[in-house]
Amino acid sequence: MKEFPSNGLQDYEAFIAIVDAGNLTRAAARLRRSLQSISRSLTALEAQLGVVLIRRTTRTAQPTEAGLALHRRVSAALREVALAEAELSDASETLRGTLRIAGSAFFVSRYIVPAIRDFSLQHPGVKFDLRISEEFTEPVRTGVDLMIRVGRLPPSRMPSRRIALLRRVAIASPSYLAQRGRPETPADLERHACIIRTSAQDARAWTFRDCDGKAHRVPIDGVFEADNAHVTMHAVLAGMGIAVIPFYHVHEAIESGRAEVVLDDFTLAPIVAHAVWPSGSRTPSRVRRFVDLLVRRLMKEVVI
């Protein structure tokens, strides 16, 4: 029988990260190790097992059949190790470990960072690793414990929890309204320049509801579109048209007078923010408790 190396666990962790990330560079960044260290771990593991696990090129790392088989078994084992550590932490009533969170820059900086501050005061043994990501990616594929998703969730078996309802408003700049006039009803938007946020679920047709709950669906057209709310907001401030944007993005511009809410007698459906985490037999207590904190804070602070 071959002797198990003293750094065997690190070598297996490196191997799992390489397969999940697709190359050695991303695996090194995920584990916060040097590229040379990751490469040495893979070489040592292949030498120890006597098989080629990864076919390397300059840009990619593709697992062999042996590598895929090993990944299936070892990834499950490492998850069990992490859960065992979490159970010991729970039993001691002291939360420990690193909580890796991914989400969009604006929402994370405005709402998640203050929540982390409060959580850290209660649980100083937990470290945080924030990763800015505008796109939704399954947490298990990116090595994070928690994904904060603003907007519609794609179909998935992963557990999730609603943490906030985000109010949306239609806004325009004072210069645009002085030039083109103020819309009084949703139907008036057909005569206005509208800025399309292509990443929104209702990008090309906005639905407003009046005080009686009646829906007014308006097809949207314009000469400017973008896939980012921050860029869309700046197009509004430049006087390029009317846009529908989450209120938390634009409230400072509204308070300073650089933008104005239009059609404020009508409402738009809110955007839902979710916390999403990997499925498994047991969720680490630090994840569950942090999500609980987000719900307590944000469902009170960020509502329509």
Backbone hydrogen bonds in HBPLUS format (Angstrom, degrees):
<---DONOR---> <-ACCEPTOR-->    atom                        ^
c    i                          cat <-CA-CA->   ^        H-A-AA   ^      H-
h    n   atom  resd res      DA  || num        DHA   H-A  angle D-A-AA Bond
n    s   type  num  typ     dist DA aas  dist angle  dist       angle   num
A0008-GLY N   A0005-PRO O   3.04 MM   3  4.94 152.2  2.12 114.6 112.6     1
A0011-ASP N   A0007-ASN O   3.15 MM   4  6.47 151.7  2.23 149.0 157.6     2
A0012-TYR N   A0008-GLY O   2.95 MM   4  6.26 157.9  2.00 154.8 160.2     3
A0013-GLU N   A0009-LEU O   2.90 MM   4  6.15 158.0  1.95 149.3 155.9     4
A0014-ALA N   A0010-GLN O   2.92 MM   4  6.12 153.6  1.99 144.6 151.4     5
A0015-PHE N   A0011-ASP O   2.98 MM   4  6.26 157.2  2.04 146.8 152.9     6
A0016-ILE N   A0012-TYR O   2.93 MM   4  6.21 166.5  1.95 156.9 159.2     7
A0017-ALA N   A0013-GLU O   3.01 MM   4  6.17 160.9  2.04 146.9 152.4     8
A0018-ILE N   A0014-ALA O   2.94 MM   4  6.17 150.3  2.03 148.6 156.6     9
A0019-VAL N   A0015-PHE O   3.12 MM   4  6.42 164.8  2.14 155.6 158.2    10
A0020-ASP N   A0016-ILE O   2.99 MM   4  6.18 167.7  2.00 153.8 157.5    11
A0021-ALA N   A0017-ALA O   2.85 MM   4  5.80 158.4  1.89 145.9 152.2    12
A0022-GLY N   A0018-ILE O   2.83 MM   4  5.67 146.9  1.94 144.2 152.1    13
A0061-ALA N   A0022-GLY O   2.90 MM  39  5.55 135.0  2.10 152.0 146.3    14
A0027-ALA N   A0023-ASN O   3.23 MM   4  6.38 154.6  2.30 142.6 150.2    15
A0028-ALA N   A0024-LEU O   2.89 MM   4  6.06 154.0  1.96 146.6 153.0    16
A0029-ALA N   A0025-THR O   3.08 MM   4  6.40 155.4  2.14 146.6 153.0    17
A0030-ARG N   A0026-ARG O   2.92 MM   4  6.11 156.6  1.97 148.1 154.5    18
A0031-LEU N   A0027-ALA O   3.03 MM   4  6.24 158.7  2.07 150.6 155.2    19
A0032-ARG N   A0028-ALA O   2.84 MM   4  5.69 112.6  2.30 135.8 152.4    20
A0033-ARG N   A0028-ALA O   2.96 MM   5  4.96 159.2  2.01 142.6 147.3    21
A0032-ARG N   A0029-ALA O   3.30 MM   3  4.92 146.1  2.43  90.5 100.2    22
A0038-ILE N   A0034-SER O   3.08 MM   4  6.43 157.5  2.13 151.8 157.0    23
A0039-SER N   A0035-LEU O   2.97 MM   4  6.20 162.7  2.00 150.5 155.5    24
A0040-ARG N   A0036-GLN O   2.93 MM   4  6.12 155.3  1.99 145.0 151.7    25
A0041-SER N   A0037-SER O   3.01 MM   4  6.24 154.6  2.07 145.1 151.8    26
A0042-LEU N   A0038-ILE O   3.04 MM   4  6.36 160.6  2.08 152.5 156.9    27
A0043-THR N   A0039-SER O   2.98 MM   4  6.19 165.3  2.01 151.8 156.0    28
A0044-ALA N   A0040-ARG O   2.85 MM   4  5.99 160.0  1.89 149.5 155.4    29
A0045-LEU N   A0041-SER O   2.92 MM   4  6.09 156.0  1.98 147.4 153.9    30
A0046-GLU N   A0042-LEU O   2.97 MM   4  6.19 163.8  1.99 153.2 157.1    31
A0047-ALA N   A0043-THR O   2.96 MM   4  6.13 154.7  2.03 145.3 152.7    32
A0048-GLN N   A0044-ALA O   2.87 MM   4  6.02 152.3  1.94 143.8 151.9    33
A0049-LEU N   A0045-LEU O   2.95 MM   4  6.16 155.9  2.00 150.0 155.5    34
A0050-GLY N   A0046-GLU O   2.73 MM   4  5.59 132.8  1.95 138.1 150.9    35
A0064-THR N   A0053-LEU O   2.95 MM  11  5.42 161.6  1.98 130.9 134.9    36
A0055-ARG N   A0062-GLN O   2.71 MM   7  5.13 176.1  1.71 152.5 153.4    37
A0062-GLN N   A0055-ARG O   2.96 MM   7  5.13 156.1  2.02 152.6 148.0    38
A0057-THR N   A0060-THR O   2.93 MM   3  5.29 158.0  1.98 162.4 156.3    39
A0068-LEU N   A0064-THR O   2.83 MM   4  6.16 155.9  1.89 154.4 159.7    40
A0069-ALA N   A0065-GLU O   3.01 MM   4  6.25 161.8  2.04 149.6 154.3    41
A0070-LEU N   A0066-ALA O   2.97 MM   4  6.16 159.1  2.02 146.5 152.3    42
A0071-HIS N   A0067-GLY O   2.83 MM   4  5.99 155.6  1.89 147.3 154.6    43
A0072-ARG N   A0068-LEU O   3.03 MM   4  6.30 158.8  2.08 150.2 154.1    44
A0073-ARG N   A0069-ALA O   3.37 MM   4  6.68 158.0  2.42 144.7 149.4    45
A0074-VAL N   A0070-LEU O   2.82 MM   4  5.89 174.5  1.82 164.6 166.3    46
A0075-SER N   A0071-HIS O   2.94 MM   4  5.60 161.4  1.98 142.2 148.3    47
A0077-ALA N   A0073-ARG O   3.17 MM   4  6.44 152.8  2.25 141.0 149.0    48
A0078-LEU N   A0074-VAL O   2.82 MM   4  6.10 160.7  1.85 160.3 164.4    49
A0079-ARG N   A0075-SER O   3.05 MM   4  6.24 150.3  2.14 142.0 149.9    50
A0080-GLU N   A0076-ALA O   3.09 MM   4  6.38 149.9  2.18 142.8 150.7    51
A0081-VAL N   A0077-ALA O   3.00 MM   4  6.37 148.0  2.11 145.4 154.5    52
A0082-ALA N   A0078-LEU O   2.97 MM   4  6.28 159.7  2.01 148.9 153.5    53
A0083-LEU N   A0079-ARG O   2.89 MM   4  6.16 153.8  1.96 147.2 154.7    54
A0084-ALA N   A0080-GLU O   2.84 MM   4  6.04 150.8  1.93 145.0 153.2    55
A0085-GLU N   A0081-VAL O   2.98 MM   4  6.30 157.3  2.03 150.3 155.9    56
A0086-ALA N   A0082-ALA O   2.95 MM   4  6.23 150.5  2.04 141.2 149.9    57
A0087-GLU N   A0083-LEU O   2.84 MM   4  6.12 153.4  1.91 149.0 155.8    58
A0088-LEU N   A0084-ALA O   3.06 MM   4  6.35 158.4  2.11 149.4 154.3    59
A0089-SER N   A0085-GLU O   2.99 MM   4  6.24 152.0  2.07 143.7 151.8    60
A0090-ASP N   A0086-ALA O   2.82 MM   4  6.12 154.9  1.88 149.8 156.8    61
A0091-ALA N   A0087-GLU O   2.87 MM   4  6.09 160.1  1.91 149.7 155.1    62
A0092-SER N   A0088-LEU O   3.09 MM   4  6.27 144.1  2.23 140.1 148.8    63
A0094-THR N   A0089-SER O   3.24 MM   5  5.52 134.2  2.46 162.3 161.2    64
A0093-GLU N   A0090-ASP O   2.94 MM   3  4.99 153.8  2.01 103.3 111.9    65
A0127-LYS N   A0097-GLY O   2.87 MM  30  6.21 162.4  1.90 151.1 156.9    66
A0099-LEU N   A0127-LYS O   2.72 MM  28  6.12 163.6  1.75 160.9 162.6    67
A0129-ASP N   A0099-LEU O   3.07 MM  30  6.17 158.8  2.11 141.4 139.8    68
A0145-ASP N   A0100-ARG O   2.81 MM  45  5.14 145.6  1.93 128.9 140.0    69
A0146-LEU N   A0100-ARG O   3.08 MM  46  6.40 142.4  2.23 159.9 165.1    70
A0101-ILE N   A0129-ASP O   2.88 MM  28  6.21 154.1  1.95 148.6 156.8    71
A0131-ARG N   A0101-ILE O   2.77 MM  30  6.08 152.2  1.84 159.2 164.8    72
A0102-ALA N   A0146-LEU O   2.95 MM  44  6.44 154.4  2.02 156.3 164.7    73
A0148-ILE N   A0102-ALA O   2.77 MM  46  6.12 170.7  1.78 167.1 170.0    74
A0103-GLY N   A0131-ARG O   3.19 MM  28  6.73 143.8  2.33 151.9 160.2    75
A0133-SER N   A0103-GLY O   2.84 MM  30  5.08 164.9  1.87 123.7 129.0    76
A0108-VAL N   A0104-SER O   2.94 MM   4  5.90 165.4  1.96 160.7 165.5    77
A0109-SER N   A0105-ALA O   2.94 MM   4  5.92 165.7  1.96 148.8 153.3    78
A0110-ARG N   A0106-PHE O   3.11 MM   4  6.13 151.8  2.19 140.5 148.1    79
A0111-TYR N   A0107-PHE O   2.90 MM   4  5.83 165.0  1.92 153.9 157.7    80
A0112-ILE N   A0108-VAL O   2.96 MM   4  4.61 125.1  2.27 111.6 127.4    81
A0113-VAL N   A0108-VAL O   2.92 MM   5  6.16 153.0  1.99 174.4 169.5    82
A0116-ILE N   A0112-ILE O   2.86 MM   4  6.17 149.5  1.96 152.0 161.3    83
A0117-ARG N   A0113-VAL O   3.01 MM   4  6.35 152.7  2.09 151.5 158.5    84
A0118-ASP N   A0114-PRO O   3.22 MM   4  6.57 159.5  2.27 145.9 149.4    85
A0119-PHE N   A0115-ALA O   2.91 MM   4  6.15 161.6  1.95 151.3 157.0    86
A0120-SER N   A0116-ILE O   2.82 MM   4  5.91 157.2  1.87 152.4 157.9    87
A0121-LEU N   A0117-ARG O   3.27 MM   4  6.53 144.3  2.40 141.6 149.8    88
A0122-GLN N   A0119-PHE O   3.10 MM   3  5.21 124.1  2.42  96.9 110.8    89
A0123-HIS N   A0119-PHE O   2.79 MM   4  5.97 148.3  1.89 150.1 160.6    90
A0126-VAL N   A0123-HIS O   3.16 MM   3  5.96 172.1  2.16 127.6 128.9    91
A0141-ARG N   A0138-GLU O   2.93 MM   3  5.53 142.7  2.07 118.3 128.6    92
A0142-THR N   A0139-PRO O   3.09 MM   3  5.26 138.6  2.27 102.6 114.1    93
A0143-GLY N   A0139-PRO O   2.95 MM   4  5.95 116.0  2.38 150.8 166.2    94
A0144-VAL N   A0139-PRO O   3.19 MM   5  5.04 150.9  2.28 138.1 139.3    95
A0147-MET N   A0276-VAL O   2.74 MM 129  5.02 164.9  1.76 154.4 159.2    96
A0276-VAL N   A0147-MET O   2.82 MM 129  5.02 154.6  1.88 146.3 154.6    97
A0149-ARG N   A0274-HIS O   2.91 MM 125  5.24 161.4  1.94 151.4 156.8    98
A0274-HIS N   A0149-ARG O   2.82 MM 125  5.24 163.9  1.85 153.7 157.5    99
A0151-GLY N   A0272-VAL O   3.01 MM 121  5.57 169.9  2.02 152.4 154.2   100
A0277-TRP N   A0159-PRO O   3.19 MM 118  5.96 162.6  2.22 157.5 160.9   101
A0161-ARG N   A0275-ALA O   2.90 MM 114  5.36 143.3  2.04 146.3 157.3   102
A0275-ALA N   A0161-ARG O   2.89 MM 114  5.36 157.8  1.94 150.3 156.5   103
A0163-ILE N   A0273-ALA O   2.83 MM 110  5.72 167.5  1.85 148.6 153.0   104
A0273-ALA N   A0164-ALA O   2.93 MM 109  5.09 170.7  1.94 148.2 148.9   105
A0166-LEU N   A0271-ILE O   2.72 MM 105  4.95 170.0  1.73 157.3 159.9   106
A0271-ILE N   A0166-LEU O   2.93 MM 105  4.95 157.9  1.98 143.0 143.8   107
A0247-PHE N   A0167-ARG O   2.71 MM  80  5.54 169.6  1.72 147.2 150.2   108
A0169-VAL N   A0245-ILE O   3.08 MM  76  5.75 165.1  2.10 148.0 149.1   109
A0245-ILE N   A0169-VAL O   2.99 MM  76  5.75 156.0  2.05 162.7 162.7   110
A0262-VAL N   A0170-ALA O   2.84 MM  92  5.59 167.3  1.85 146.6 150.0   111
A0171-ILE N   A0243-ALA O   2.85 MM  72  5.62 159.5  1.90 161.4 166.1   112
A0243-ALA N   A0171-ILE O   3.09 MM  72  5.62 155.6  2.15 150.7 158.1   113
A0172-ALA N   A0260-GLU O   2.99 MM  88  5.54 147.6  2.10 148.6 158.8   114
A0260-GLU N   A0172-ALA O   2.78 MM  88  5.54 159.3  1.82 162.6 169.3   115
A0177-LEU N   A0173-SER O   3.10 MM   4  6.41 165.0  2.13 156.8 160.5   116
A0178-ALA N   A0174-PRO O   2.90 MM   4  6.05 149.8  1.99 145.6 154.0   117
A0179-GLN N   A0175-SER O   3.18 MM   4  6.32 142.4  2.33 137.4 146.3   118
A0179-GLN N   A0176-TYR O   3.13 MM   3  5.19 125.8  2.43  95.9 109.7   119
A0180-ARG N   A0176-TYR O   2.81 MM   4  5.95 166.2  1.83 160.8 164.7   120
A0181-GLY N   A0177-LEU O   2.79 MM   4  4.67 141.1  1.94 124.7 131.4   121
A0188-ASP N   A0185-THR O   2.96 MM   3  5.47 144.4  2.09 113.6 123.4   122
A0189-LEU N   A0186-PRO O   3.01 MM   3  5.63 158.9  2.05 117.6 123.9   123
A0190-GLU N   A0187-ALA O   3.27 MM   3  6.04 164.8  2.29 119.3 122.7   124
A0191-ARG N   A0188-ASP O   3.02 MM   3  5.76 164.2  2.05 120.6 125.5   125
A0192-HIS N   A0189-LEU O   2.99 MM   3  4.97 165.1  2.01 109.5 112.4   126
A0242-ILE N   A0193-ALA O   2.95 MM  49  6.39 157.0  2.00 149.4 153.8   127
A0194-CYS N   A0221-ASP O   3.36 MM  27  5.89 149.5  2.46 142.3 145.7   128
A0195-ILE N   A0242-ILE O   2.73 MM  47  5.76 166.1  1.74 150.6 153.0   129
A0196-ILE N   A0224-PHE O   3.20 MM  28  6.56 161.7  2.23 151.4 151.3   130
A0226-ALA N   A0196-ILE O   2.94 MM  30  6.48 151.9  2.02 161.9 171.1   131
A0200-ALA N   A0197-ARG O   3.02 MM   3  5.75 166.2  2.04 123.7 128.3   132
A0198-THR N   A0226-ALA O   2.76 MM  28  5.86 137.9  1.94 136.8 146.2   133
A0205-ALA N   A0202-ASP O   3.35 MM   3  5.44 166.3  2.37 109.1 113.2   134
A0220-ILE N   A0204-ARG O   2.86 MM  16  4.81 166.9  1.88 124.7 123.4   135
A0206-TRP N   A0218-VAL O   2.96 MM  12  5.34 135.7  2.16 158.9 149.6   136
A0218-VAL N   A0206-TRP O   2.78 MM  12  5.34 166.9  1.80 154.2 157.9   137
A0208-PHE N   A0216-HIS O   2.93 MM   8  5.06 165.7  1.95 138.6 137.0   138
A0216-HIS N   A0208-PHE O   2.64 MM   8  5.06 152.0  1.72 157.7 162.4   139
A0209-ARG N   A0267-THR O   2.84 MM  58  5.24 145.8  1.95 143.1 153.9   140
A0267-THR N   A0209-ARG O   2.94 MM  58  5.24 157.3  2.00 142.2 149.1   141
A0210-ASP N   A0214-LYS O   3.07 MM   4  5.54 152.9  2.14 145.5 150.9   142
A0213-GLY N   A0210-ASP O   2.91 MM   3  5.26 163.4  1.93 116.1 120.8   143
A0232-THR N   A0228-ASN O   3.00 MM   4  6.22 159.6  2.04 149.4 155.9   144
A0233-MET N   A0229-ALA O   2.90 MM   4  6.11 155.1  1.96 147.7 153.6   145
A0234-HIS N   A0230-HIS O   3.21 MM   4  6.52 156.3  2.26 143.9 149.1   146
A0235-ALA N   A0231-VAL O   3.02 MM   4  6.36 143.1  2.16 147.1 157.8   147
A0235-ALA N   A0232-THR O   3.15 MM   3  5.09 124.0  2.48  93.8 108.2   148
A0236-VAL N   A0232-THR O   3.07 MM   4  6.45 148.0  2.18 146.6 155.2   149
A0236-VAL N   A0233-MET O   3.06 MM   3  5.09 118.9  2.45  94.2 109.2   150
A0237-LEU N   A0233-MET O   2.96 MM   4  6.36 159.7  2.00 151.3 156.5   151
A0238-ALA N   A0234-HIS O   3.01 MM   4  6.14 133.8  2.23 134.1 145.6   152
A0240-MET N   A0235-ALA O   3.12 MM   5  5.66 161.9  2.16 160.7 159.1   153
A0239-GLY N   A0236-VAL O   2.86 MM   3  5.27 159.7  1.90 115.7 120.6   154
A0249-HIS N   A0246-PRO O   3.03 MM   3  5.64 147.3  2.14 115.5 124.4   155
A0250-VAL N   A0247-PHE O   2.97 MM   3  5.31 133.1  2.19 106.1 118.6   156
A0251-HIS N   A0247-PHE O   2.91 MM   4  5.66 126.9  2.20 164.3 173.2   157
A0254-ILE N   A0250-VAL O   2.95 MM   4  6.23 151.7  2.03 156.1 165.1   158
A0255-GLU N   A0251-HIS O   2.85 MM   4  6.06 162.1  1.88 148.9 153.7   159
A0256-SER N   A0252-GLU O   2.98 MM   4  6.12 147.4  2.09 142.5 150.9   160
A0258-ARG N   A0253-ALA O   2.91 MM   5  5.13 127.8  2.18 158.8 163.4   161
A0259-ALA N   A0253-ALA O   3.20 MM   6  5.52 136.2  2.40 125.3 119.9   162
A0257-GLY N   A0254-ILE O   3.10 MM   3  5.14 153.4  2.18 101.9 110.2   163
A0266-PHE N   A0263-LEU O   3.06 MM   3  5.67 162.0  2.09 119.3 123.2   164
A0287-VAL N   A0284-PRO O   3.02 MM   3  5.49 132.6  2.25 109.4 121.3   165
A0288-ARG N   A0284-PRO O   3.18 MM   4  6.59 164.9  2.21 155.6 158.9   166
A0289-ARG N   A0285-SER O   2.87 MM   4  5.97 170.2  1.88 158.2 160.9   167
A0290-PHE N   A0286-ARG O   3.17 MM   4  6.03 148.3  2.27 128.3 136.6   168
A0291-VAL N   A0287-VAL O   3.00 MM   4  6.22 161.8  2.04 155.0 159.7   169
A0292-ASP N   A0288-ARG O   2.98 MM   4  6.24 156.1  2.03 145.9 152.9   170
A0293-LEU N   A0289-ARG O   3.02 MM   4  6.27 151.9  2.10 141.4 148.4   171
A0294-LEU N   A0290-PHE O   2.99 MM   4  6.33 156.3  2.04 149.2 155.2   172
A0295-VAL N   A0291-VAL O   3.00 MM   4  6.28 162.0  2.03 156.1 159.9   173
A0296-ARG N   A0292-ASP O   3.01 MM   4  6.28 164.9  2.04 151.0 155.0   174
A0297-ARG N   A0293-LEU O   2.97 MM   4  6.16 160.6  2.00 153.8 158.8   175
A0298-LEU N   A0294-LEU O   2.75 MM   4  5.70 164.8  1.78 158.1 161.4   176
A0299-MET N   A0295-VAL O   3.12 MM   4  5.48 155.6  2.18 132.8 140.1   177
A0301-GLU N   A0297-ARG O   3.03 MM   4  6.20 151.9  2.11 141.8 150.7   178
A0302-VAL N   A0298-LEU O   2.82 MM   4  5.31 166.7  1.83 142.1 146.4   179
